[in-house]
Amino acid sequence: MTEKTTPQTREEIITSALEAREQEVMHYQINIDNYAIALQEINSLPIDEQVELSAFVDQLKTLLATEKLEQKKAKIMLNVMKQQVA
């Protein structure tokens, strides 16, 4: 016996997408926090270690900038989704 599923309504789909966007924004924030803390951690190291990790610092700065930009985009889409369920 197979179970028949009913199609989701537009509101259910948007609500589900809204939850996914909220999670997406949170994941970006977690990454932003991690990269910022890692940069602070490296800054607290002795200068010779900071120099040794300079390529990693550059990588973290790029990742941080990218995550911030992507989070801004996700927040815009989150606001759009909120408007549709209001």
C-alpha positions as CSV (number, residue, x, y, z in Angstrom):
1,M,0.0,0.0,0.0
2,T,1.5,3.3,-1.1
3,E,1.0,6.5,0.9
4,K,-0.4,9.3,-1.1
5,T,1.0,12.7,-0.3
6,T,-0.9,15.9,-0.8
7,P,0.9,18.7,-2.7
8,Q,2.2,21.5,-0.6
9,T,0.4,24.8,-0.8
10,R,2.2,28.0,-1.8
11,E,2.2,29.2,1.8
12,E,3.7,25.9,3.0
13,I,6.4,26.1,0.4
14,I,7.2,29.7,1.2
15,T,7.2,29.0,4.9
16,S,9.6,26.1,4.4
17,A,11.8,28.4,2.2
18,L,11.7,31.1,4.9
19,E,13.0,28.6,7.5
20,A,15.8,27.6,5.1
21,R,16.8,31.2,4.6
22,E,16.9,31.8,8.3
23,Q,19.2,28.8,8.6
24,E,21.3,30.1,5.7
25,V,21.8,33.5,7.4
26,M,22.7,31.8,10.7
27,H,25.3,29.6,8.9
28,Y,26.9,32.7,7.3
29,Q,27.0,34.4,10.7
30,I,28.7,31.3,12.3
31,N,31.3,31.4,9.5
32,I,31.8,35.2,9.9
33,D,32.3,34.8,13.6
34,N,34.7,31.9,13.2
35,Y,36.9,33.8,10.6
36,A,36.9,37.0,12.7
37,I,38.0,35.0,15.8
38,A,40.6,33.1,13.9
39,L,42.1,36.5,12.6
40,Q,42.2,37.8,16.2
41,E,43.8,34.5,17.3
42,I,46.5,34.9,14.7
43,N,47.0,38.5,15.7
44,S,47.8,37.4,19.2
45,L,50.6,35.1,18.1
46,P,54.3,36.1,18.0
47,I,55.2,38.1,14.9
48,D,57.3,35.2,13.4
49,E,54.2,33.0,13.6
50,Q,52.0,35.7,12.1
51,V,54.4,36.0,9.2
52,E,54.3,32.3,8.8
53,L,50.5,32.3,8.6
54,S,50.3,35.4,6.3
55,A,48.8,33.4,3.4
56,F,46.2,31.9,5.8
57,V,45.4,35.4,7.0
58,D,44.8,36.5,3.4
59,Q,42.6,33.4,2.8
60,L,40.6,34.1,6.0
61,K,40.1,37.8,5.0
62,T,38.8,36.8,1.6
63,L,36.5,34.2,3.2
64,L,35.3,36.7,5.7
65,A,34.5,39.3,3.0
66,T,32.7,36.7,0.9
67,E,30.6,35.4,3.8
68,K,29.6,39.0,4.7
69,L,28.5,39.7,1.1
70,E,26.7,36.4,0.7
71,Q,24.9,36.9,4.1
72,K,23.7,40.3,2.9
73,K,22.2,38.7,-0.2
74,A,20.6,36.0,1.9
75,K,19.1,38.6,4.3
76,I,17.5,40.4,1.3
77,M,16.0,37.1,0.2
78,L,14.9,36.4,3.7
79,N,13.1,39.7,3.9
80,V,11.4,39.0,0.5
81,M,10.2,35.6,1.9
82,K,8.9,37.3,5.1
83,Q,6.9,39.8,3.0
84,Q,5.3,36.9,1.2
85,V,4.1,35.2,4.3
86,A,2.9,38.4,6.0
